[in-house]
Amino acid sequence: MRSDRDSETDVGITIQRTLISINDVSLKIKKELELIKEFVKENGHLHAVVNTANQALAMQAQEMGMNIEEIITDSERNDRLEPNLLGSITSTTVTEKFDQINV
């Protein structure tokens, strides 16, 4: 039979291994967060990505002969736009117009 001291030693070793494992995972998470931080610094924030996508979508719409100002004006008349959501609503509205054309 094992003594209580041996049992305590085993528990201590298990706890130490668990803590080391937790530390390793924490370091990996920290590295991933640093990579994400660098990615955001290099590539801009989500707002910039949305604006770029909206610009590309607007160019496509204009190439197809769609009047973006008219789409926005119609949306405003229908109370579909909120001042801070202009970019995302505009892209949604233009996408809806694309869908209507493609039907």
Order of alpha helices (4+ residues) and beta strands (2+ residues): alpha-alpha-alpha-alpha
